[in-house]
Amino acid sequence: MHDIKPLLVFAAVLEQGSMNAAAAALGMTPSAVSQHITRLESLHGVKLLRRSTRRLAPTDAGRALLAHCHRLRHTLADMKTALNNLKTEAAGEVHLAATSGMVGTPMFQTALKRLQREYPDIRPVLHIGDRLIDMQQGGIDIAIRGGEHALDDADLIARHLVSWRWQIFAAPDYLARHPPIERPEQLHRHSWLHFVPVRATLRCAAESYLLDIADSMPCSQLSAVCALTVGGIGLSMQLGGEVRQYVQQGSLEVVLPQWLAPVVNIYAVTSYRVQSAKTEAVLKILQQVSAADDRSVAESGKTTDQAV
């Protein structure tokens, strides 16, 4: 940038016709303008201006340089316009990362439908995966994250969306084939599925129980845990908000609903506080849809995924 300013000052001097006029137009002192011209001439070893009592005129070298200065100024103006458009026009690609479990939720799908309807010029690019990724290296604009490691990077900016509780689920078919589960101690007798090992403190009134399942079938995707649980393979601990529709459809039942597991906060995470218009539009829809989701659950009187 230090090499660019003298070039812009030089162009202003020729356009204004004098050092004083250029200084007034640029908000500088005449002395500072003169120093920029002297620096340019010293740097390139050529005389750029012929000074007369009435007006400054360019030398041959000055005329050649002036043409380049004009192109530079137009390029800078175009760059400024392009950057401003990125901030003011809600159009283009937005890279959105989410877990495989989140993708199947009505909340996430409603947000995508609203985005298609309200901002047809925004093209979401979905990055679906259940492991934390480096947002900047991965080119991610927004990541929907939850859990204890969601905000490990101090540079991330988090906007809270919802709070969902871990709960234990099983298919009605699975429960029908086994004795009733009335106490958390009985959970160890069952088949389990997991994405992360099942270890959580369950609380019921004044009681607490550390559930630590040693024998469980690992799955590399959250959506696979859900699908296999619905299929009656075993029990699993999942976020209530991610499987609420399966409970409503009767495909899953909450096991020991009176025993409460921890709550997980879900965030829309970005790498920068100031966003382009297209990213802000997606963030706004995510926040509005998640707030509506919270209200809907509260009004229905159901506690499947509430942080109660």
N, C-alpha and C positions, 0 to 999 in steps of 0.2 A: 504493500500500500504506500510506502514511502516513495517509491519510484513512480507511482501513478499520479500523485497530487501535483508535482511540478509540471507534468504534461497537461493536466487540466488547467492549471494556472496560465501556462503558455498560450493555450487556445483562447482563454478569456482575455488576455492582454491584446491579442490581435483582433478579437471581436469587438472589444470595447474601445480600442484605439489608443490607450495609454495605461501606464502603470496605476495611476490614481483611480481611473474609472474601473479598471479591473479589480482593484482593491475594494472599492465600494460595492461592486457587484458580488464579490466573494465574501464580504465581511472580514477582510483582512487589512493589515496596514500596508501602505505602499512599500515600506522597507521589506516586509516579509515577501511580497510579490517579487521584488527585485532580487532577493536572495534565491528564490526558486529558479528564476531565469538564469542567474549566474551559475547555480549548481548544475543546471542542465547543460549549459555551454561548457563548463569545466569537465563534466562527466563524459561528454561525447567529443570534446576537442574541436568544436566548430562554433562559428558565430551564427546566431539564430536571428538577431534583430539588428536593423539599421536604425539608429536613433537620430532624428532631426529635431529642429526646434518646434515643429508643429505636430508631428505624428511619427509613430513607430511603424516600420515596414519590415516584412520578413526577408531574410536572405534566401538564396536558393535552398539551402539546407533547412531554413525555417519553414518555407512553403511545403517541402517534402514532409517535414515532421508534422505540420499542421493537418495534413490529410489523414495521417495516422491518429492524431489526437481526436479528430472528429469521429473516426470509426470507433475509437476507444470509448468515447462518451456515449455513442449510440449503443455499444455493447453493454456498458454499465447500466444504461437506462432500461434496456431489454431485460437484463438480469434482475433489476429491481422490480420490474413489472411481473416477471415470472414468479419471483418469490412472494410478491403481494397476492398474486392470483392463487398460489398454493394456500395462503391463509384465508382468502375470501371466497373461493369457489369450492363448493362441496362436490367435487368430481374427481374421479381417478380411483386407483387401487388403494384399499386399506387391508393390510395384512393382520388377520385376527387369529390368535392362538387360543385353543380351548381343549379341554379334556374330552375323551371319547364318551365319558359319562354325561358331560354338560350338553353335548351336541343333541342328545335325544330328548332333552327337557322341553316342555312347552314354552318356557320362558325364553330360551335361546332361539327356538324356531319362530316365536312371535316377533322377536327382535329382528330377525332376518327378513321376515315378511314385511314389517314396517319399513325397513331400510329399502327394500325393493320398491315399495309403494311411494314413499316420501322422497327418496333420493335416488332416482333411477340412474343418475350419472355416476354414482359410487359403485365400484365393483369390489365386493368383499373377496379376499383370497384367504381361504381357511387353512390353518395349520393345526391338524388334529393329532394330539399326542398326550401321553400321560406322564411324561417326565419334564422337569423344568428345563427350559432352554435359555440360552443367552439371547436376550431380546435384540440387542444391537447387532450382534454378529448374525443372528437369524433374520434380520430385517423385519422384525415384528413391530407393528404400530401399537397394538393392544393385545394384552394377554389376560384371559380370565383365569384367575388363580385362587386357590384356597389352601389352607393347611399351615402348619408351623413354619415351613420354609418358603412360603410364597413371597415374603418381603425381605429375604436375606440380603439382597443387594440394597445398600443404603441410598443409591442413586434413583431408585424406582419411585414413581409417584402412584399412589394407590387411591382408588375411589371405591368406597364400600358399596356393594350391590345388595347382597342378602346374607343372612346367617342361617345355616342349615345344620341340623343335628345328625350325628351318627346314630343309626339305629340298626337293630338286628332284623333281618328279613328271611323269610322262607316261603316257598310255594305251598299253596293249600294241599297239593298232592303229597308233598314231602311230609307235611305235618300230619296228614291223615294216616301215613304209614308208620308213624312213630308215637310213642307215648307222649301225653301232654307235657309241655315244658312249663313248670310252675316256679322254679327257682333258678338263679344264674349258675349254681353249681352243676345243674343238669346239662348245661350247654356243652360241657366237655365230652359228653357221650355221643355227640353228633358229628356228621361230616361237615366240613367247612371249606369255603372258597375264599381267596383273598387276593387283592392287588398289593397291599402292604400287610405285613403280619398283624393279626388281630391282638391288640393289647390296649385295653382301655379300662378306666374306672367307671363302673356303673353305680348310680345312686338312686335310692328309693326311700323317700322320707329321711329318717336318720341313719339308714343303713347304707353301706357302700361295699362294693365287691370288685376286686381287680380281676378282670377277665383277660387271661393270657392263654391263647390257643396255640399249642405247640404243633399239633397235627392238622395241617390245612393244605388244600390244593392251591398252589400259586398260579395266578393268571397274569399275563403281561399287559392286559388292558382292563380298564374299569368296566367298559361295556361288556366284556366277556364275563366278568363276575356277575353282572346283572343278568345276562342271557342264560347262564348256567343255573343261576338261582331260580329264575322263572321256570326253567326246565326241570326243577325238582332234584338237582344234584346234591344240594346241601344248603346249609345256612351261610349267610354272609353279612358283614357289617358295611352298610352303604349310607351315603348322605340321603336323608329323607327327601330333599327337594329334587334329587336326580331320579328317584324311582317313584315319585308320588303318583304318576299316571298309572303305574302298574298296580299300585294299591287300590286306586279308584276303580280300576278295571277288574279287580279281584284276582289278578295274576300273582300278587305277593301279599303276604300278611306280615304285620309287625309282630315280632316275638318279644315277649315280656315288655309291653309298651310302658308299664309303670316304672321300669328301670331306665333311667336316663343316662345316656352317654354324652361325651363332650360336644360342644357346638363348634362349627367351623365357619369362620368369616370368609366370604367370597368377595374378591375385589376385581375391578377392571384396572389393570396395571399398565402404565406407560413409562417410557424412558425419559420423557421430557415433560415439564409442566406446561409449556406453551405448545399447543397443537395446531395443525392445519385445520381448515374448516371441515374437510372431509372426516378427519379423525374425531373432531369435536362432535360432529353430527352422529357418528356411531356411538360415542360415549354417552351422548344425551339419550339416545334411544335405549341403550342398555340400562341406564339408570332409571328411566321412566318405566320400562317394562318390569324391571326387578321390583320397583316400588309397588306397581300394580299387582304383581305376583304376591308380595307380602300382604297387601290389603285383602286380596281374594282369599288367602288362606285364613287370615284373621276373621273375616266375615263369615266364613263357612263353619267356624268353630272347630276346625280340625287341628290337631297338633302333630301330625305326622312329621313335619319338617320344621316346626317352629322352635325358636330358641327359648323354650319355656323352662 
